[in-house]
């Protein structure tokens, strides 16, 4: 299975380990009601929006941490 920034936010939010990685760089990833609107986007696409600058700035680190999650 594995995870990466090319996975949809919905997939990442469903796994507690992946959600914790994303939440480290984007607090509220799983708790902010507005996130429901972007769950169909990949994390890479979400990071392209100006409001997600912190995600964009840390995209490589997030990707590495997500890929390090083992089954």
Secondary structure, DSSP 8 states (H G I E B T S, - for coil): ----TTSBHHHHHHSHHHHHHHHHHSTTTTT-GGGGGGTTSBHHHHHTSGGGHHHHHTHHHHHHHHHT---
